[in-house]
Amino acid sequence: MLGKKVAVNYTSMVVLSQGNAEKAAIRYNYQVVSALYTIATPIGNLEDISLRALRLLREVNLIAAEDTRATKHLLNAYDIKTPVTSYHEHSTHAKLDYLLSRVKEGDVALVSEAGVPGLSDPGYKLIVAAISCGISVVPIPGASAVTAALVVSGLPTDQFIYLGFLPRRRGRRQHLLSSIAGETRTMVAFEAPHRFTETLSDIQEVLGDRRLAVCRELTKIHEEIFRGKVSQAREHFTEPKGEFTLVIEGKSEEEAKITEEVEEELQKLFQQGTKAKEAISRVSEVSNLPKKKLYQAWLKLKKGD
């Protein structure tokens, strides 16, 4: 039964099947309102999809998919024959206008390659455009690598921030990490295998040797969940393969402070004439303090000299 919204002569909305909604519209002159359904799809295991999602995928008039091959693989598994059209990051404005016109004619489903559409996903543009046109956008929840990784990480889950895909260029990535170095909430990010080793190096350099969970190939055959320090993850993943979700520990109160012991060690190295880079590297290794924070303390020593 498709969840059709029907305008009636009182404030509440009546939910009817598509066929019943159309009959009611003819008999009582109601206006049937179509919708854009944002439907979460499996991130690996094809069983991770709701009954409601499957029903809607069967009953909508059209499915707009980020990756038509991945979507057709899912549809074939459940014998769903609904027409599929592509909508991805390279789609034109004309394709956007086409989809908006189709939604006005009848229900359309929006799906990403995997997971929740609109989240680090080109479907966001279609969602925003639909909202601006007054089109009803209905969320159909389901599998998400973000929440799946978070709850098995062993790190605090009461508050967290989502970073999406980390910047591809190292300079921009380090800048982002520096901007969140003081963040106390747990952080979740995606990373590609070919940048994974370099990214772990940046995390350790900028944020320090924090705890983290590395979730690889979630819900798939080769699923792996690693928990430990960043340095341990660097030693473990020598040949990274697959899709990675990183869950990174936020800064603790202890980490935020440069203790008297650390200040004394920096002062000692400074007086010995140790170069800044070497001194900061040595202190960071034993204290787990971010190098950026230690460098700021080092500059204070130079100014006081």
C-alpha positions in Angstrom: 0.0 0.0 0.0 1.6 3.2 -1.2 1.6 6.1 1.3 -0.3 8.7 -0.7 -1.2 12.0 0.9 -4.7 13.2 0.1 -5.9 16.7 0.9 -9.3 16.7 2.7 -11.6 19.2 4.2 -10.0 18.9 7.7 -6.5 19.5 8.9 -5.3 15.9 9.2 -4.0 13.9 6.3 -5.5 10.5 5.2 -3.1 7.8 4.1 -4.4 5.5 1.3 -3.1 3.1 -1.2 -2.4 4.5 -4.7 -5.5 2.9 -6.2 -7.8 3.9 -3.3 -6.4 7.4 -3.3 -7.1 7.9 -7.0 -10.7 6.6 -6.6 -11.2 8.8 -3.6 -9.9 11.8 -5.6 -12.4 11.2 -8.4 -15.4 10.5 -6.0 -14.8 13.4 -3.6 -12.8 15.7 -5.7 -9.8 15.5 -3.4 -6.3 16.5 -4.6 -3.8 13.6 -4.6 -0.3 14.8 -3.6 2.7 12.9 -4.9 6.0 12.8 -3.1 9.7 12.3 -3.5 10.7 9.3 -1.3 14.3 9.3 -0.1 14.8 5.5 0.4 17.8 4.1 2.3 19.3 1.0 0.6 21.8 -1.7 1.9 25.4 -0.7 2.3 26.5 -4.2 1.6 24.3 -7.0 2.7 21.1 -7.0 0.5 19.0 -8.2 3.5 19.5 -4.8 5.2 16.4 -3.1 3.8 13.0 -2.5 5.3 9.7 -4.0 4.1 8.4 -0.4 3.7 11.4 0.4 1.4 10.8 -2.6 -0.8 7.1 -1.8 -1.0 7.7 1.7 -2.1 10.3 0.7 -4.6 7.7 -1.5 -6.2 4.9 1.1 -6.2 6.6 4.4 -7.2 6.4 5.4 -10.8 10.2 6.0 -11.1 13.4 5.4 -9.2 16.2 8.0 -9.5 19.5 6.2 -8.7 23.0 7.4 -8.2 24.4 4.2 -9.6 21.9 2.4 -11.8 23.9 -0.8 -11.9 24.0 -1.1 -8.1 20.3 -0.3 -7.9 19.3 -2.8 -10.6 21.2 -5.4 -8.7 19.1 -4.7 -5.6 15.9 -4.6 -7.6 16.6 -7.9 -9.4 17.2 -9.6 -6.0 13.7 -8.7 -5.0 12.1 -9.0 -8.4 11.2 -5.3 -8.6 10.4 -4.0 -12.1 10.1 -0.3 -11.5 11.8 1.9 -14.2 15.1 3.3 -13.1 16.8 6.5 -14.3 20.2 7.9 -13.3 20.8 10.9 -11.1 24.4 11.5 -10.0 27.0 14.3 -9.4 27.5 14.8 -13.1 23.7 15.1 -14.0 22.6 18.3 -15.7 20.1 20.9 -14.6 17.9 19.5 -17.3 17.9 16.1 -15.6 17.0 17.8 -12.3 14.1 19.6 -14.0 12.9 16.4 -15.5 12.8 14.6 -12.2 11.0 17.5 -10.6 8.4 17.3 -13.3 8.1 13.5 -12.8 7.5 13.9 -9.1 4.6 16.3 -9.9 3.0 13.6 -12.0 3.5 10.8 -9.5 5.7 9.4 -6.7 9.4 9.1 -7.3 12.0 7.3 -5.2 15.5 8.6 -4.7 18.3 6.1 -3.9 22.0 6.4 -3.5 24.6 3.8 -4.5 24.4 2.6 -0.9 23.0 3.9 2.3 21.0 7.0 2.9 20.4 9.3 -0.2 21.3 12.9 0.3 24.0 12.2 2.9 27.4 13.0 1.2 25.4 12.2 -1.9 24.4 14.1 -5.1 20.7 13.4 -4.2 21.0 16.4 -1.8 20.5 18.8 -4.8 17.3 17.1 -5.8 16.0 17.1 -2.3 16.6 20.8 -1.9 15.1 21.6 -5.3 12.0 19.5 -4.4 11.5 21.3 -1.1 11.9 24.7 -2.8 9.1 23.7 -5.3 6.8 22.7 -2.4 7.1 19.0 -3.2 6.6 16.6 -0.3 9.9 14.8 0.6 9.4 11.7 2.7 12.3 9.9 4.5 12.4 6.1 4.5 15.2 5.2 7.0 17.5 2.3 6.8 21.1 1.2 6.7 23.8 3.8 7.3 27.5 3.3 7.6 27.7 6.3 9.9 25.5 5.0 12.6 26.6 1.4 12.1 30.3 2.3 12.6 29.5 4.6 15.5 27.6 2.1 17.7 30.3 -0.6 17.4 33.2 1.7 17.8 33.3 1.6 21.6 33.6 5.4 21.6 31.1 7.8 23.1 27.9 7.9 21.1 25.9 10.5 23.1 27.2 13.3 20.8 29.1 13.0 17.5 29.9 15.0 14.4 29.9 13.8 10.8 32.8 14.9 8.6 31.7 13.1 5.4 34.5 12.3 3.0 37.8 13.9 4.1 39.4 16.3 1.6 41.4 14.5 -1.1 44.3 17.0 -1.0 46.6 16.6 2.0 46.9 20.4 2.7 43.1 20.8 2.8 42.8 17.6 4.9 45.3 18.8 7.4 43.6 22.2 7.6 40.3 20.5 8.3 41.8 18.3 11.0 43.5 21.3 12.6 40.1 23.1 12.7 38.6 20.3 14.7 41.6 19.5 16.9 39.7 20.9 19.9 36.5 19.0 19.2 35.4 16.9 22.2 32.7 14.9 20.5 33.3 11.7 18.6 34.0 12.2 14.9 32.9 10.0 12.0 34.4 10.2 8.5 34.7 8.3 5.3 38.0 7.6 3.4 39.0 5.8 0.2 41.6 3.0 0.4 44.2 4.7 -1.8 44.3 7.7 0.7 43.8 5.7 3.9 47.5 5.4 4.9 48.2 9.1 4.3 45.1 10.1 6.2 46.0 8.1 9.3 49.4 9.8 9.3 47.7 13.2 9.1 45.3 12.3 11.9 48.2 11.2 14.2 50.3 14.3 13.3 47.5 16.8 13.8 45.2 15.2 16.4 47.7 13.0 18.3 47.7 9.3 18.8 44.0 9.0 19.8 41.7 6.0 20.0 39.7 5.3 16.9 37.7 2.5 15.3 38.3 1.6 11.7 35.3 -0.1 10.1 36.1 -1.7 6.7 33.6 -3.2 4.3 30.7 -3.0 6.8 28.0 -5.7 6.4 30.0 -7.3 3.6 31.8 -10.7 3.5 35.2 -9.2 4.4 33.9 -6.9 7.2 36.5 -5.8 9.6 36.3 -3.6 12.7 39.6 -2.5 14.2 39.8 -0.7 17.6 42.9 0.9 19.0 45.2 3.9 18.7 46.0 5.6 15.4 49.6 4.4 15.5 48.3 0.8 15.9 45.9 1.2 13.0 48.8 2.4 10.8 50.7 -0.8 11.7 47.7 -3.0 11.1 46.5 -1.7 7.7 49.6 -2.2 5.6 47.7 -2.8 2.4 44.3 -1.1 2.8 41.5 -2.4 0.6 37.7 -1.7 0.6 35.6 1.1 1.9 36.6 2.7 5.2 34.5 4.4 7.9 36.6 6.1 10.6 35.3 6.8 14.1 37.7 9.1 15.9 37.8 9.9 19.6 37.2 13.5 20.6 39.7 15.5 22.6 39.6 14.6 26.3 39.9 17.1 29.1 43.3 15.6 29.9 44.5 16.0 26.4 43.5 19.6 26.3 46.0 20.6 28.9 49.8 20.9 28.6 50.9 19.8 32.0 53.8 21.2 34.0 55.8 18.0 33.2 55.3 18.6 29.5 56.3 22.3 29.8 59.4 21.4 31.7 60.4 18.9 29.0 59.9 21.5 26.3 61.9 24.0 28.3 64.7 21.5 28.8 64.9 20.7 25.1 64.7 24.4 24.2 67.7 25.2 26.5 69.6 22.3 25.0 69.3 23.9 21.6 67.1 21.1 20.2 65.5 22.1 16.9 61.7 22.8 17.2 60.6 19.9 14.9 62.7 17.3 16.7 61.7 18.6 20.2 57.9 18.7 19.3 58.1 15.2 17.7 59.7 13.7 20.8 57.3 15.3 23.3 54.3 14.4 21.1 55.3 10.8 21.0 55.4 10.4 24.8 52.5 12.7 25.7 50.1 12.0 22.8 49.5 15.8 22.6 48.9 17.2 19.1 52.0 18.7 17.5 50.1 21.9 16.7 49.4 22.5 20.4 53.0 21.7 21.4 54.3 24.1 18.7 52.2 26.9 20.2 53.8 26.2 23.6 57.2 26.2 21.9 56.6 29.6 20.3 55.8 30.9 23.8 59.2 29.7 25.0 60.9 31.5 22.2 59.1 34.7 22.9 60.0 34.5 26.6 63.6 33.9 25.8 
